């Protein structure tokens, strides 16, 4: 089954794995954006610094809770005049900055 149709935005997220337990479906996803924009100076960067995992709650599916384990990247800001040296890519189509829920889950709550 193609579970990518269950993702908030399959154009932004790539589905890597699906697992379940009795009450939860976990989608392991990664950003597939080719670049990121520095939130301070708005410069584009493709130079990846590192990765980290962000967990988001999403809409339930078939009565089960859904969690997105998102592998997000940190980028170097290449603008020498920018105060921000490293920044995290934004998943604006999926979740607000620092949110622990997807935008679509927030809308119904």
Backbone as ProteinMPNN parsed JSONL, in Angstrom:
{"seq_chain_A": "XXXXXXXXXXXXXXXXXXXXXXXXXXXXXXXXXXXXXXXXXXXXXXXXXXXXXXXXXXXXXXXXXXXXXXXXXXXXXXXXXXXXXXXXXXXXXXXXXXXXXXXXXXXXX", "coords_chain_A": {"N_chain_A": [[0.847, -1.188, 0.0], [0.475, 2.244, -0.748], [1.49, 4.445, 1.393], [2.188, 7.092, 1.299], [0.173, 8.795, 0.518], [-1.083, 9.439, 2.834], [0.4, 11.341, 4.073], [0.961, 14.736, 5.248], [2.017, 16.536, 3.302], [3.164, 15.316, 0.577], [4.874, 16.252, -1.334], [6.834, 17.588, -0.029], [7.721, 15.895, 1.967], [9.392, 12.758, 2.221], [8.533, 9.431, 2.394], [9.986, 7.064, 4.446], [9.705, 4.852, 6.127], [7.227, 2.776, 7.714], [5.647, 2.007, 10.708], [3.82, 0.195, 13.224], [2.033, 0.01, 16.331], [-0.133, -1.186, 18.891], [-1.756, 1.091, 19.23], [-0.779, 3.217, 17.736], [0.348, 4.65, 14.671], [3.361, 5.023, 13.059], [5.062, 7.152, 11.002], [8.025, 7.338, 9.403], [9.738, 9.926, 8.123], [11.443, 12.064, 5.757], [12.74, 15.243, 4.905], [12.468, 16.396, 1.587], [13.235, 18.627, 0.308], [15.244, 20.537, -1.837], [16.841, 22.619, -0.98], [17.296, 25.211, 1.525], [16.0, 28.145, 3.163], [17.527, 30.777, 4.829], [16.176, 31.912, 7.827], [16.725, 34.415, 8.813], [18.323, 36.145, 7.081], [17.294, 35.464, 4.634], [18.726, 34.171, 2.652], [19.54, 31.595, 0.304], [20.468, 28.239, 0.904], [22.352, 25.298, 0.264], [24.085, 23.832, 1.618], [24.546, 21.403, 3.843], [24.606, 21.084, 7.346], [24.009, 19.309, 9.514], [21.765, 16.763, 10.831], [18.58, 16.3, 12.456], [15.997, 14.855, 14.53], [12.575, 15.452, 14.411], [9.489, 15.305, 16.031], [6.138, 14.968, 15.183], [2.668, 15.21, 15.823], [-0.064, 13.926, 14.0], [-3.099, 13.855, 11.985], [-5.496, 11.415, 13.08], [-5.64, 7.993, 11.919], [-7.736, 5.609, 10.752], [-8.752, 5.343, 13.343], [-6.466, 5.263, 14.869], [-3.697, 6.795, 16.563], [-1.42, 9.045, 14.972], [1.969, 9.506, 14.331], [4.571, 11.514, 13.136], [7.835, 10.99, 12.435], [10.173, 13.082, 11.746], [12.967, 13.579, 9.777], [14.97, 16.181, 9.792], [16.974, 18.788, 8.375], [19.879, 20.697, 9.284], [21.287, 23.686, 8.168], [24.133, 25.484, 6.84], [24.392, 28.993, 6.936], [25.329, 30.859, 4.247], [25.81, 33.479, 3.893], [28.014, 35.847, 4.676], [27.571, 38.152, 6.142], [25.422, 37.664, 7.725], [24.074, 37.094, 10.976], [23.258, 34.63, 11.815], [24.653, 31.569, 11.781], [24.088, 28.871, 11.495], [21.127, 27.192, 10.615], [17.837, 25.747, 10.871], [15.984, 23.852, 8.546], [12.775, 24.85, 7.401], [9.556, 23.433, 7.623], [7.211, 24.524, 6.366], [4.86, 23.923, 4.965], [3.92, 21.815, 6.318], [4.108, 21.99, 9.197], [3.976, 24.495, 11.786], [6.634, 26.642, 12.917], [8.444, 25.283, 15.581], [6.222, 23.871, 16.419], [4.439, 21.017, 17.656], [2.594, 19.642, 16.354], [0.951, 18.837, 13.255], [-0.092, 21.194, 10.731], [-2.623, 20.625, 9.7], [-3.738, 19.032, 11.728], [-3.809, 20.876, 13.811], [-5.782, 22.597, 12.82], [-8.209, 21.252, 13.198], [-8.444, 21.025, 15.89]], "CA_chain_A": [[0.0, 0.0, 0.0], [1.216, 3.497, -0.818], [1.13, 5.267, 2.547], [2.545, 8.499, 1.093], [-1.057, 9.583, 0.393], [-1.488, 9.799, 4.189], [1.261, 12.406, 4.575], [0.411, 16.082, 5.101], [2.449, 17.102, 2.025], [4.111, 14.355, 0.011], [5.86, 16.936, -2.169], [7.873, 18.068, 0.886], [8.204, 14.781, 2.78], [9.6, 11.448, 1.607], [8.24, 8.367, 3.343], [11.063, 6.083, 4.518], [9.309, 3.633, 6.833], [5.965, 2.809, 8.454], [5.55, 0.971, 11.745], [2.615, 0.334, 14.043], [1.834, -0.805, 17.523], [-1.572, -1.359, 19.102], [-2.504, 2.346, 19.233], [-0.115, 4.293, 16.999], [1.034, 4.449, 13.395], [4.524, 5.917, 12.995], [5.624, 7.369, 9.674], [9.362, 7.922, 9.403], [9.813, 10.733, 6.912], [12.58, 12.974, 5.629], [12.499, 16.352, 3.995], [13.065, 16.227, 0.267], [13.466, 19.947, -0.273], [16.642, 20.572, -2.294], [17.553, 23.732, -0.349], [16.561, 25.877, 2.601], [16.185, 29.597, 3.206], [17.861, 31.286, 6.161], [15.052, 32.712, 8.311], [17.168, 35.749, 9.195], [18.726, 36.979, 5.937], [16.548, 34.968, 3.469], [19.65, 33.593, 1.676], [19.335, 30.177, 0.017], [21.636, 27.399, 1.16], [22.284, 23.865, -0.021], [25.173, 23.224, 2.383], [23.98, 20.769, 5.041], [25.458, 21.011, 8.541], [23.702, 18.075, 10.237], [20.355, 16.359, 10.838], [17.996, 15.955, 13.747], [14.656, 14.286, 14.392], [11.459, 16.229, 14.949], [8.297, 14.464, 16.124], [4.885, 15.706, 15.021], [1.398, 14.487, 15.849], [-0.853, 14.202, 12.799], [-4.482, 13.383, 12.048], [-5.634, 9.974, 13.291], [-5.91, 7.182, 10.74], [-8.467, 4.39, 11.139], [-8.892, 5.315, 14.799], [-5.162, 5.156, 15.53], [-2.889, 8.01, 16.604], [-0.372, 9.079, 13.958], [3.153, 10.287, 14.659], [5.552, 11.678, 12.073], [9.217, 11.168, 12.865], [10.725, 13.834, 10.617], [14.403, 13.834, 9.748], [15.131, 17.524, 9.249], [18.384, 19.16, 8.255], [20.403, 22.011, 9.654], [22.096, 24.211, 7.067], [25.005, 26.629, 7.064], [24.057, 30.204, 6.196], [26.535, 31.2, 3.498], [25.927, 34.938, 3.857], [28.999, 36.22, 5.692], [27.069, 39.267, 6.936], [24.301, 37.201, 8.547], [24.441, 36.68, 12.338], [22.916, 33.23, 11.994], [25.611, 30.722, 11.066], [23.431, 27.587, 11.236], [19.678, 27.275, 10.785], [17.08, 24.528, 10.585], [15.026, 24.029, 7.457], [11.377, 24.975, 7.807], [8.58, 22.596, 6.924], [6.051, 25.412, 6.487], [3.657, 23.3, 4.41], [3.562, 20.697, 7.194], [3.942, 22.397, 10.603], [4.515, 25.797, 12.167], [7.919, 26.601, 13.615], [8.404, 24.806, 16.97], [4.981, 23.167, 16.72], [4.535, 19.565, 17.809], [1.463, 19.096, 15.604], [0.856, 19.307, 11.88], [-1.039, 22.281, 10.516], [-3.976, 20.088, 9.52], [-4.239, 18.608, 13.044], [-4.13, 22.112, 14.529], [-7.019, 23.18, 12.289], [-9.403, 20.586, 13.705], [-8.456, 21.031, 17.363]], "C_chain_A": [[0.884, 1.241, 0.0], [0.748, 4.425, 0.301], [1.458, 6.739, 2.344], [1.309, 9.379, 0.914], [-1.57, 10.031, 1.764], [-0.676, 10.967, 4.75], [0.635, 13.775, 4.373], [0.787, 16.736, 3.768], [3.544, 16.216, 1.445], [5.118, 15.01, -0.928], [7.034, 17.444, -1.33], [8.517, 16.912, 1.637], [8.322, 13.496, 1.964], [9.36, 10.388, 2.675], [9.335, 7.312, 3.289], [10.63, 4.772, 5.165], [7.969, 3.86, 7.528], [6.015, 1.683, 9.476], [4.299, 1.234, 12.573], [2.786, -0.444, 15.338], [0.326, -0.856, 17.731], [-2.376, -0.068, 18.937], [-1.96, 3.427, 18.311], [0.466, 3.799, 15.677], [2.163, 5.472, 13.355], [5.033, 5.95, 11.562], [6.992, 8.005, 9.857], [9.533, 8.62, 8.065], [11.077, 11.589, 6.931], [12.193, 14.077, 4.664], [13.153, 16.054, 2.657], [13.192, 17.556, -0.46], [14.945, 20.046, -0.664], [17.491, 21.646, -1.611], [16.714, 24.286, 0.791], [16.896, 27.365, 2.577], [16.456, 30.015, 4.644], [16.713, 32.174, 6.643], [15.444, 34.147, 8.675], [17.466, 36.624, 7.975], [18.036, 36.588, 4.626], [17.457, 34.453, 2.347], [19.362, 32.104, 1.5], [20.627, 29.417, 0.31], [21.334, 25.957, 0.774], [23.32, 23.102, 0.806], [24.654, 22.714, 3.732], [25.026, 20.702, 6.145], [25.267, 19.673, 9.245], [22.214, 17.78, 10.11], [19.884, 16.228, 12.276], [16.588, 15.442, 13.512], [13.641, 15.16, 15.1], [10.233, 15.333, 14.933], [7.054, 15.346, 16.062], [3.699, 14.762, 15.156], [0.621, 14.883, 14.594], [-2.269, 13.68, 12.995], [-4.532, 11.885, 12.29], [-5.989, 9.267, 11.981], [-6.537, 5.876, 11.197], [-8.535, 4.231, 12.652], [-7.586, 5.2, 15.567], [-4.442, 6.503, 15.497], [-1.79, 7.907, 15.547], [0.747, 10.002, 14.423], [4.046, 10.33, 13.418], [6.914, 11.869, 12.72], [9.946, 11.78, 11.672], [12.23, 14.014, 10.77], [14.591, 15.162, 9.023], [16.609, 17.895, 9.266], [18.658, 20.542, 8.825], [21.349, 22.417, 8.522], [23.035, 25.305, 7.567], [24.42, 27.813, 6.306], [25.352, 30.673, 5.551], [26.73, 32.704, 3.345], [26.853, 35.369, 5.003], [28.528, 37.363, 6.595], [25.915, 38.873, 7.866], [24.811, 36.74, 9.911], [24.18, 35.197, 12.569], [23.85, 32.376, 11.152], [24.965, 29.408, 10.64], [21.935, 27.768, 11.474], [19.037, 25.955, 10.391], [16.106, 24.81, 9.45], [13.608, 24.059, 8.006], [10.52, 24.036, 6.974], [7.245, 23.332, 6.952], [4.763, 24.829, 5.926], [3.118, 22.205, 5.33], [3.244, 21.156, 8.615], [4.533, 23.783, 10.828], [5.843, 25.599, 12.898], [7.686, 26.222, 15.081], [7.119, 24.078, 17.354], [5.243, 21.673, 16.856], [3.371, 18.858, 17.115], [1.513, 19.612, 14.173], [-0.171, 20.424, 11.789], [-2.459, 21.733, 10.413], [-4.548, 19.554, 10.818], [-4.612, 19.832, 13.874], [-5.454, 22.705, 14.103], [-8.269, 22.535, 12.889], [-9.496, 20.603, 15.232], [-8.903, 22.36, 17.916]], "O_chain_A": [[1.917, 1.279, 0.669], [-0.269, 5.107, 0.169], [1.038, 7.568, 3.151], [1.382, 10.588, 1.135], [-2.415, 10.924, 1.837], [-1.029, 11.522, 5.79], [-0.138, 13.968, 3.435], [-0.041, 17.42, 3.167], [4.716, 16.361, 1.791], [6.119, 14.387, -1.284], [8.112, 17.701, -1.867], [9.716, 16.938, 1.914], [7.469, 13.189, 1.131], [9.943, 10.46, 3.757], [9.594, 6.729, 2.236], [11.124, 3.704, 4.802], [7.621, 4.986, 7.883], [6.378, 0.551, 9.155], [3.789, 2.353, 12.614], [3.556, -1.4, 15.431], [-0.422, -0.582, 16.792], [-3.544, -0.113, 18.549], [-2.611, 4.454, 18.12], [0.996, 2.692, 15.58], [1.937, 6.658, 13.593], [5.386, 4.921, 10.985], [7.099, 9.099, 10.41], [9.481, 7.989, 7.008], [11.691, 11.805, 7.976], [11.42, 13.867, 3.729], [14.262, 15.523, 2.604], [13.249, 17.603, -1.689], [15.809, 19.666, 0.126], [18.719, 21.589, -1.658], [15.569, 23.881, 0.993], [17.925, 27.784, 2.047], [15.715, 29.656, 5.559], [16.317, 33.099, 5.934], [14.572, 35.003, 8.829], [16.921, 37.721, 7.851], [18.171, 37.288, 3.622], [17.008, 34.313, 1.21], [18.979, 31.43, 2.456], [21.725, 29.883, 0.008], [20.216, 25.469, 0.936], [23.422, 21.879, 0.709], [24.364, 23.496, 4.638], [26.173, 20.317, 5.915], [26.24, 18.979, 9.541], [21.494, 18.46, 9.378], [20.686, 16.066, 13.196], [16.047, 15.58, 12.414], [13.835, 15.556, 16.25], [9.962, 14.67, 13.932], [6.934, 16.334, 16.788], [3.733, 13.639, 14.654], [0.65, 16.042, 14.179], [-2.597, 13.129, 14.046], [-3.697, 11.15, 11.763], [-6.56, 9.862, 11.067], [-5.924, 5.121, 11.952], [-8.394, 3.127, 13.178], [-7.597, 5.054, 16.789], [-4.559, 7.256, 14.531], [-1.292, 6.818, 15.262], [0.504, 11.13, 14.852], [4.247, 9.32, 12.743], [7.115, 12.82, 13.475], [10.289, 11.087, 10.715], [12.703, 14.539, 11.778], [14.4, 15.26, 7.811], [17.387, 17.379, 10.069], [17.796, 21.421, 8.844], [22.103, 21.599, 7.995], [22.772, 25.961, 8.575], [23.996, 27.664, 5.16], [26.358, 30.863, 6.235], [27.703, 33.15, 2.737], [26.486, 35.256, 6.172], [29.041, 37.521, 7.703], [25.487, 39.672, 8.698], [25.846, 36.079, 10.003], [24.813, 34.58, 13.425], [23.829, 32.464, 9.924], [25.253, 28.889, 9.561], [21.531, 28.426, 12.433], [19.627, 25.152, 9.668], [15.483, 25.87, 9.399], [13.293, 23.364, 8.972], [10.737, 23.871, 5.773], [6.263, 22.826, 7.496], [3.677, 25.204, 6.369], [1.999, 21.725, 5.146], [2.225, 20.757, 9.18], [5.472, 24.189, 10.144], [6.126, 24.524, 13.426], [6.816, 26.793, 15.739], [6.953, 23.703, 18.515], [6.163, 21.135, 16.239], [3.181, 17.65, 17.26], [2.048, 20.689, 13.909], [-1.018, 20.575, 12.67], [-3.391, 22.308, 10.974], [-5.764, 19.617, 11.002], [-5.629, 19.821, 14.567], [-6.18, 23.259, 14.928], [-9.284, 23.209, 13.067], [-10.526, 20.23, 15.795], [-8.968, 22.532, 19.134]]}, "name": "protein", "num_of_chains": 1, "seq": "XXXXXXXXXXXXXXXXXXXXXXXXXXXXXXXXXXXXXXXXXXXXXXXXXXXXXXXXXXXXXXXXXXXXXXXXXXXXXXXXXXXXXXXXXXXXXXXXXXXXXXXXXXXXX"}
